[in-house]
Amino acid sequence: MTAPTRTTALALALAMILPVACSAQPSEPIAKPANAAAPLVTGLPDFTRLVQQVSPAVVSINAEITARPAQQMPNQEVPEIFRRFFGDQLPPGMFGNAPESRDRMPSARGVSMGTGFFVSRDGYLLTNAHVVNGAGKVTVKLADRRELPAKVVGADERSDVALLKVEGNDLPFLQLADSAGVKAGQWVVAIGSPFGLEQSVTAGVVSAVGRNTQFAENQYVPFIQTDVAINRGNSGGPLLNVAGQVVGINSQIFSNSGGYMGVSFAIPIDVAMNAAEQLRSTGRVARGQLGVRIQPLDADQLAALKLSKAQGALVADVEPGSAGAKAGLLPLDVITAVNGQQVGDAAALPAIIGGMRPGAQVRLDIIRDGKPRQLNATLSELVSPGERTGATNGATGSKGATAPSSGNRLGVIADDLPAGFRERNGIPSNQGVGVVRVVGQSAADAGLSGGDIVLMVGRENVASVAALNKALAAYGKGETVMVRVLSPRAGSRFVAITLD
């Protein structure tokens, strides 16, 4: 074949191939441009009309303090069991020495300055309990500069709500929203007196709902977290939605400096009004309780309990004779719902139960040994810590009736408890093995330390080193077991430990 002929043949071959290649379907792009859609957010709100309408109902509060509760327990009053464990190095938060995060503004003259707002035309108003605690005389200043004396009808420290009353008729008051409808991302406005600067307006968004703060007495409040600028003196002021309705009472800030750092907390108005109505009718707030100690679930505990998701509150302990005990709750049960309301985590349960009245009938959804069950409970009344008795004396140590054991499968060196220790510290006679030292990595990772007391292995009580080793023998090597321990730092709780 001549060269021109070969060239012609090659051209014909390419002509036959190229159309086939060009006819193949192109691959889909990784991402296509989106069609034009309506914006989810349009413009910025103008709060002018809202402020003009609601500010007359917001007041500044001056409370002359005659007695302020001690902020820290004197060292000599710290229970002996805790001083033996920690000496003078008490952990942050024990016995009231936690960093201050409430936003009350005390003046140099012994006057606590805060904010409040009217909820009725005949002079009832709300503020924070910590604004008026220890007050001998309370004065409120209205937006029109009038100053009126106020009577403290009642205050509830657990919710940090106080109800005040001034004499007057046809006073401006605020409308209340349903705080159950508050959602993260919505606009909110605060009006108050930060640093004594009356009628100051700040705005932001709801950051989260159902938050629990570091103050143990407020565990019954599912706080609304916001990024609204709140400072000392804003305490007790209203948190408002864009309709000018109150969704919460500004109460606390999280701060390393004492000033605003972008994290503020408000009491949901539903919780506040429940407390206020009881304060008005009886002068006190009654709350339901189950009588159980609970703790959150972590990944290791999920595996040990054979649970698929970390939802609910793990029961660490059940008080004898309590509502929970009468209902049949046991340690290691996981409470997942109350009257059909889901318990997202352990922090949610006290707020749910505490929001109910003593004597209320509740249905508890629980998981026990991996299987769902339902229990019925009649709530008892929550009592204050001062009305309880508990472990306050004695100390663990290595002076038991026997010599300390060598390391066991739990990864600890254990010892029998000294004679009389259980009785002095309210520990049942069938529970309690002292931890002298932790030698295993899994036990250390679970937070065990010398001075802790092992109470149970799974559902089995252990009261001696021999009983502890016998209980551990029922589990295989590498198996994760739930162990209930008592420590002065964390109280009674379950931890998940993988056995040696």
C-alpha positions in Angstrom: 0.0 0.0 0.0 1.4 3.4 -1.0 1.9 6.2 1.6 -1.1 8.2 0.4 -3.3 5.1 0.5 -2.2 4.4 4.1 -2.9 8.0 5.1 -6.4 7.8 3.6 -7.1 4.6 5.4 -6.0 6.1 8.8 -8.2 9.1 8.3 -11.2 6.9 7.5 -10.4 4.8 10.7 -10.3 8.0 12.8 -13.5 9.2 11.3 -15.2 6.0 12.4 -13.8 6.1 15.9 -14.2 9.7 16.9 -18.0 10.0 16.6 -18.3 7.0 18.9 -16.1 8.6 21.6 -17.9 11.9 21.3 -21.3 10.3 21.8 -20.4 9.0 25.3 -22.5 10.5 28.2 -20.4 13.0 30.3 -19.9 12.2 34.0 -22.1 14.0 36.5 -20.4 17.0 38.3 -19.6 16.6 42.0 -21.9 19.5 42.9 -24.4 21.3 40.8 -25.1 25.0 41.3 -28.2 25.3 43.4 -31.4 26.9 42.1 -32.2 30.3 43.4 -34.0 29.9 46.8 -35.6 32.2 49.3 -33.1 33.3 51.9 -33.5 31.7 55.4 -32.5 35.0 57.0 -33.5 38.4 55.8 -32.1 41.7 57.1 -31.4 42.6 60.7 -34.2 43.3 63.2 -34.9 46.8 64.5 -35.8 46.6 68.2 -36.9 50.2 68.6 -40.6 49.6 68.9 -40.1 46.6 71.2 -37.9 48.6 73.6 -40.4 51.6 73.6 -43.2 49.2 74.4 -41.7 47.0 77.1 -39.1 49.2 78.9 -41.7 51.0 81.2 -42.3 47.6 82.9 -38.6 47.0 83.6 -37.2 48.3 86.9 -33.9 48.7 88.7 -33.6 47.1 92.1 -31.6 48.3 95.1 -31.5 45.8 98.0 -29.8 46.9 101.2 -28.1 43.8 102.5 -28.1 43.1 106.2 -26.8 39.5 106.1 -25.2 37.7 103.2 -24.8 33.9 103.3 -21.2 32.7 103.6 -19.7 32.0 100.2 -17.3 29.3 101.5 -17.4 26.8 104.3 -14.7 27.6 106.9 -12.0 25.0 106.8 -12.8 23.7 110.3 -16.4 23.0 109.1 -15.3 20.9 106.2 -16.2 17.3 107.0 -13.3 15.3 108.3 -13.7 12.6 105.6 -13.0 15.2 102.9 -10.1 16.9 104.8 -8.4 13.6 105.2 -8.6 13.0 101.5 -7.7 16.4 100.3 -6.0 18.3 103.1 -6.2 22.0 102.3 -6.3 21.4 98.6 -10.0 21.2 98.2 -11.1 20.7 94.5 -12.7 23.8 92.8 -16.5 23.9 93.5 -16.5 21.9 96.8 -18.2 23.7 99.7 -18.9 26.9 97.8 -15.4 27.9 96.7 -16.3 27.7 93.0 -15.6 30.7 90.7 -18.3 33.3 91.0 -20.5 33.3 87.9 -23.7 35.0 89.0 -24.1 38.6 87.9 -25.3 40.4 91.0 -23.7 43.8 91.3 -22.9 44.7 94.9 -22.2 48.4 95.6 -19.6 49.7 98.1 -22.5 50.6 100.5 -23.7 47.1 101.0 -26.5 47.4 98.4 -27.1 44.6 95.9 -28.1 46.1 92.6 -30.1 44.2 90.0 -33.1 44.3 87.6 -36.7 43.2 87.8 -39.9 43.4 85.8 -43.6 43.6 86.5 -45.8 40.6 85.7 -49.1 42.1 86.9 -50.7 45.6 87.0 -51.2 45.4 90.7 -47.5 45.4 91.5 -46.1 41.9 91.5 -42.6 41.7 89.9 -39.9 39.1 89.4 -36.2 39.2 89.9 -33.4 36.8 91.0 -33.3 35.3 94.5 -29.6 36.1 94.7 -30.4 39.9 94.2 -32.5 40.1 97.3 -31.0 37.4 99.6 -30.2 38.9 103.0 -31.9 42.2 102.1 -33.5 44.3 104.9 -34.9 47.0 102.6 -35.7 46.8 98.9 -36.4 49.7 96.6 -37.4 49.6 92.9 -36.8 52.4 90.5 -39.2 52.7 87.5 -38.4 53.9 84.1 -40.2 57.2 84.8 -37.8 57.7 87.8 -40.3 56.9 90.5 -38.9 55.0 93.5 -41.2 52.6 95.4 -40.5 50.4 98.4 -40.9 46.6 97.7 -41.8 43.7 99.9 -40.1 40.3 99.2 -43.0 37.9 99.1 -40.7 34.9 98.8 -37.5 33.7 97.3 -36.5 30.2 96.0 -32.7 29.6 95.8 -33.1 26.4 93.8 -34.6 28.2 90.8 -33.0 31.6 91.7 -36.4 33.3 91.5 -37.8 35.9 93.9 -41.3 37.4 93.9 -41.6 41.0 95.0 -44.7 43.3 95.6 -45.1 47.1 95.4 -48.2 49.0 96.2 -49.8 50.4 93.1 -52.5 50.0 90.5 -52.4 50.1 86.7 -48.7 49.5 86.6 -47.1 48.5 83.3 -46.4 44.8 83.0 -44.9 42.4 80.5 -46.6 39.6 78.6 -45.2 36.1 79.0 -44.3 33.6 76.3 -44.3 29.8 76.3 -40.7 29.2 77.0 -41.1 25.6 75.8 -41.1 27.0 72.3 -37.7 28.7 72.6 -35.3 27.4 70.0 -31.6 27.9 69.3 -30.9 30.6 66.8 -33.9 32.9 67.5 -33.4 36.6 68.3 -33.7 37.7 72.0 -33.4 41.0 73.8 -32.3 41.8 77.3 -33.1 45.0 79.2 -31.5 45.8 82.5 -29.1 47.8 84.6 -25.5 46.5 84.0 -23.1 48.3 86.3 -26.0 50.5 87.4 -26.6 51.8 83.9 -30.4 51.6 83.9 -32.6 50.7 81.0 -29.6 49.3 78.9 -30.6 47.2 75.9 -28.6 44.3 74.5 -29.5 41.7 71.9 -28.3 38.4 70.5 -29.5 34.9 69.8 -30.4 31.8 71.8 -27.3 29.6 71.8 -28.9 26.5 73.3 -31.7 25.4 75.6 -31.9 22.9 78.5 -28.4 23.8 79.8 -27.2 22.8 83.2 -24.8 25.2 85.0 -22.0 24.7 87.6 -24.3 25.6 90.5 -25.6 22.4 92.1 -28.7 24.1 93.6 -29.8 25.1 90.2 -29.8 21.6 88.7 -33.7 21.8 88.6 -33.5 24.7 86.0 -33.1 23.9 82.3 -31.4 27.2 81.5 -31.6 29.1 78.2 -28.1 29.9 77.0 -27.7 33.1 74.9 -24.9 35.3 73.6 -26.8 38.4 74.8 -24.4 40.7 76.6 -25.2 40.3 80.3 -23.1 41.9 83.1 -23.4 42.5 86.8 -26.6 44.3 87.5 -28.6 42.6 84.7 -29.6 39.9 87.2 -33.4 39.4 87.3 -34.1 41.3 84.1 -36.3 40.0 81.3 -35.1 38.1 78.3 -37.6 38.9 75.5 -38.5 37.5 72.1 -39.1 39.7 69.1 -42.8 40.0 70.0 -41.8 41.7 73.3 -42.9 38.7 75.4 -40.7 37.4 78.3 -39.1 34.0 77.6 -36.7 34.0 80.6 -35.1 35.8 83.5 -31.4 36.7 83.0 -29.6 35.0 85.9 -26.0 33.9 85.4 -23.0 34.4 83.2 -20.0 32.2 82.5 -16.9 34.3 83.0 -13.2 34.0 83.9 -13.0 37.8 84.3 -16.2 38.6 86.1 -17.6 40.3 83.0 -19.4 39.2 79.8 -17.6 36.6 77.7 -20.4 35.6 75.3 -22.1 32.9 77.4 -25.2 33.9 79.5 -28.0 31.9 81.1 -31.6 32.7 81.7 -34.3 30.9 83.7 -37.2 29.8 81.4 -40.2 31.9 82.3 -42.4 28.8 82.7 -40.0 27.6 85.4 -40.0 31.0 87.0 -43.7 31.4 87.1 -44.2 28.0 88.6 -42.0 29.1 91.4 -43.6 32.5 91.7 -47.1 31.1 91.9 -46.1 28.8 94.7 -44.3 31.7 96.5 -47.4 33.8 96.3 -49.8 31.1 97.5 -47.7 29.3 100.2 -44.4 31.3 100.6 -42.3 28.3 99.5 -41.7 26.1 96.5 -42.4 22.4 96.8 -40.7 20.0 94.3 -41.0 16.4 93.6 -38.2 14.0 93.9 -37.4 10.3 93.1 -34.7 9.9 95.7 -32.0 8.6 93.3 -28.5 9.6 92.5 -27.9 9.7 88.7 -24.9 10.2 86.4 -24.4 10.6 82.6 -23.5 7.8 80.3 -20.2 7.5 78.5 -19.0 5.3 75.7 -17.4 2.6 78.0 -20.6 2.4 80.0 -22.7 2.0 76.9 -20.6 -1.0 75.9 -20.8 -2.5 79.4 -24.6 -2.0 79.6 -25.1 -3.1 76.0 -26.9 0.1 75.0 -27.0 1.5 71.5 -27.1 5.2 72.3 -26.2 7.5 75.1 -29.7 8.7 76.0 -31.1 8.8 79.5 -29.8 9.0 83.1 -27.9 6.2 84.7 -29.1 5.4 88.2 -26.0 5.3 90.4 -27.8 4.9 93.8 -31.4 4.6 95.1 -32.1 6.0 98.6 -33.9 3.4 100.8 -37.6 4.2 101.3 -37.6 6.8 98.6 -40.1 7.2 95.8 -37.7 5.5 93.4 -37.1 2.6 95.7 -40.8 2.1 96.2 -41.3 2.1 92.4 -38.6 -0.6 92.0 -35.7 1.4 90.6 -32.3 -0.3 91.0 -28.7 0.9 90.5 -27.7 0.4 86.8 -31.2 1.2 85.5 -31.2 3.8 82.8 -34.2 6.2 82.9 -35.1 7.2 79.3 -38.4 9.0 79.7 -40.8 10.5 82.3 -44.5 10.5 81.4 -43.5 10.1 77.7 -41.1 13.1 77.9 -37.6 12.0 76.7 -34.7 12.3 79.1 -31.9 13.3 76.7 -29.2 13.1 79.4 -28.7 12.9 83.1 -28.8 16.7 83.5 -32.4 16.8 82.1 -33.9 14.5 84.7 -33.8 16.7 87.8 -35.5 19.6 85.9 -38.2 17.3 84.8 -38.9 15.7 88.2 -38.3 18.9 90.1 -40.9 20.7 88.0 -43.6 18.4 89.3 -45.4 18.6 92.6 -44.9 16.1 95.5 -47.5 13.4 95.2 -47.6 13.4 91.4 -47.9 10.1 89.7 -45.2 9.5 87.0 -44.5 6.7 84.5 -40.8 6.0 84.1 -39.5 4.3 81.0 -36.3 2.5 81.9 -33.8 0.1 80.4 -32.6 -2.7 82.7 -30.2 -5.4 81.6 -30.6 -4.2 78.0 -34.5 -4.6 78.1 -37.1 -1.8 78.2 -39.5 -1.7 81.2 -42.0 0.7 82.7 -42.3 1.6 86.4 -44.8 3.8 88.2 -43.7 6.2 90.9 -45.4 8.6 93.3 -43.0 11.5 93.9 -42.0 12.5 97.4 -41.0 16.1 98.3 -37.5 17.3 97.7 -36.0 18.5 101.0 -33.1 20.9 101.5 -29.6 19.6 102.1 -29.7 20.9 105.7 -32.7 18.6 106.3 -30.7 15.5 105.3 -28.3 13.4 107.3 -25.2 12.0 105.6 -21.6 10.9 105.8 -19.7 13.6 107.6 -17.1 11.8 109.8 -14.4 9.3 109.5 -11.9 8.5 106.9 -10.7 5.6 104.7 -7.1 4.4 104.9 -4.9 1.4 105.0 -5.5 0.5 108.7 -8.2 -2.1 108.1 -8.7 -5.4 109.7 -6.5 -7.1 107.1 -3.4 -6.2 105.2 -4.0 -4.6 101.9 -4.3 -7.0 99.0 -2.0 -7.1 96.0 -3.4 -5.7 92.8 -6.5 -7.5 91.6 -8.3 -7.9 88.3 -9.9 -4.5 88.8 -6.5 -2.9 88.8 -6.5 -1.7 92.4 -4.8 -2.6 95.6 -7.8 -3.0 98.0 -8.3 -3.2 101.8 -11.2 -4.0 104.1 -12.7 -0.9 105.8 -11.8 -0.1 109.4 -14.2 -1.1 112.1 -17.0 1.5 112.6 -16.2 3.3 109.4 -19.5 2.3 107.6 -21.7 3.4 110.5 -19.9 6.8 110.8 -20.3 7.5 107.1 -23.7 6.1 106.3 -22.4 3.2 104.2 -24.6 0.0 104.2 -23.1 -2.9 106.1 -23.0 -5.1 103.0 -21.0 -2.6 100.9 -17.5 -1.1 101.0 -14.0 -2.0 100.1 -11.3 0.6 100.4 -9.0 1.5 97.4 -5.4 1.9 98.7 -3.8 2.5 95.3 -4.7 2.2 91.6 -2.3 0.1 89.6 -4.3 -0.7 86.5 -4.6 1.6 83.5 -8.3 1.0 82.9 -9.1 1.8 86.6 -7.0 5.0 86.3 -8.7 6.0 83.1 -12.1 5.5 84.8 -11.1 8.0 87.5 -10.4 5.7 90.4 -7.9 6.9 93.0 -6.6 6.0 96.4 -9.3 6.7 99.1 -12.2 5.7 96.9 -14.6 3.0 98.1 -15.9 0.1 95.9 -19.5 -0.6 96.7 -20.7 -2.9 94.0 -19.5 -4.9 91.0 -22.4 -5.0 88.6 -25.4 -5.5 90.7 -23.5 -7.5 93.4 -22.6 -5.8 96.7 -19.1 -6.2 98.0 -18.1 -5.6 101.6 -14.6 -7.3 101.7 -11.6 -7.9 99.6 -12.6 -11.5 99.3 -16.1 -10.6 98.2 -14.6 -8.2 95.7 -12.3 -10.8 94.1 -15.2 -13.4 94.1 -17.5 -10.9 92.2 -14.7 -10.1 89.7 -14.2 -13.9 89.1 -17.6 -14.1 87.4 -16.3 -11.9 84.5 -13.9 -12.9 81.7 -10.6 -11.3 80.9 -11.0 -8.1 78.8 -14.7 -7.8 79.8 -16.0 -4.4 80.7 -17.9 -4.3 84.0 -19.8 -1.6 85.8 -18.4 -0.8 89.2 -20.1 1.5 91.7 -17.6 3.6 93.7 -17.9 6.3 96.4 -15.4 9.1 96.5 -15.3 12.5 98.2 -14.7 14.3 95.0 -17.5 12.8 92.9 -19.8 11.1 95.4 -21.4 7.8 94.5 -21.3 6.8 90.8 -20.8 3.9 88.4 -17.7 3.6 86.3 -16.9 1.2 83.5 -13.6 -0.8 83.9 -12.1 -3.3 81.6 -10.8 -6.2 83.7 -7.2 -7.5 83.5 
